[in-house]
Amino acid sequence: MQLISNARTMRWDWDGWLMGVFGAISSGVAVVLMTLGGVFVAGVSLKQGCIVTGFAFIGSVGFSLGKYLQQKPTPDPTLEIAAIESAKSVAQAEKAADAVQDAKDAVSRPQ
């Protein structure tokens, strides 16, 4: 339940994540251009060239996209969320330091 409520309230960096996805696709376009150059130099028929180019595009996009999604399967939380989490961590650390100091004071007091 906590996961669902966190997912609804968090802000994700979709722009950066989608830029990476489109970057993977653009590498496939670069492979297509290189393959077309090789097809014209080799002098194969247009049909064979399109087949080779299509498979090269699908393979390159699949590999690049898989590699990118392995590194970033979901978008990162925005900096705003990271700052809030950092502030929570600092507050918890301060509470823990106060508790330790209270415990030290309680131990050092004569009874």
N, C-alpha and C positions, 0 to 999 in steps of 0.2 A: 504494500500500500504506500509505503514511504517513497518507493521508487517512482510510482506513478505521479505522486504529488510533486516530487522533485522535477520530473520530466516536464510537467506543466508550467512550473514557475521558472525554470532555468532558461537562459537565453544562450543560444548556440551560435557559433561563428559559421553560419551557412555559406556566406560569401567566400571565405577563404577555402572552405572544403570543396565547394563547387568549382572554384578556380583550379584546384588540383585535379578534379575529375576532368575538366575541359582541357587541362594541360596534358593529361594522359591521352585524350582523344586527338589533340593536335600533334602528338608524336606519331600517331598513326597516319595522319595526313602527310607528314614529312616522309614516312616510309612509302606512301603511295606515289609521291612525286619522284622519289628515287627509283622506284620500281618501274614507273612509266618511262623514265629515261632509259633504263636498261632494256625495256621491251622494244622501244623504238630503235635502239642501237642494234639489238639482236635481229630485228626484222621479222618477228613472229606476227601471226595474224591478229587482228583487232580483238576477236573473240577470245583467243588464248591469252592475250595481254590483259584483257579485263578480268578474266578468271584468276590469273596470277596476281594481279593488283588487288583484287577483292580479298583473296586469301591472305595476302601480305598485310592488308589493312586490318582485317579481323584479328589476325594473330598478334600484330603489334599493339592494337588497342586492348585486346584481352590481356596481354602480358603487362603492359604499362598500368592498366586499370587495376589489375590484380595486385601488382606491386604497391601501388599507391594505397589501395584499400587495406592491404595488410599492415601498412604503417599507420593509417588513420581510418579505421572503420567507421568512426562517427566524428562529427565536427567537435572541435574543442569548445569548452565553455568560454564565454566572452570574458574580457578583462574585468568587467564589472562583477561578475560572479567570483572570479579569482580573488578580487579585492575583498569581497564580503567574507569568503572562506578564510582568507588570511587574517582579517580582523577578528573573526570568531576564534581562530587559533591563538591569537595574541591575548584575547580576553581569557581564554581558558588557561593559558600559561600564567597570566597574572593571578588568577584565582588559585592556581596550584602553588605559586610562590607564596601567596598570602597564607595558604593553609600550612605550608612547611614552616613559615616564620611563626605562626601561631603555635604549632606543635613544639618548635624549639623553645618558645617562650614558656609554654606550659611545663616542659621538662626542666628548664633552668630555674623556675620559681621554687623557692624553698617551701616545704610543706610543714 
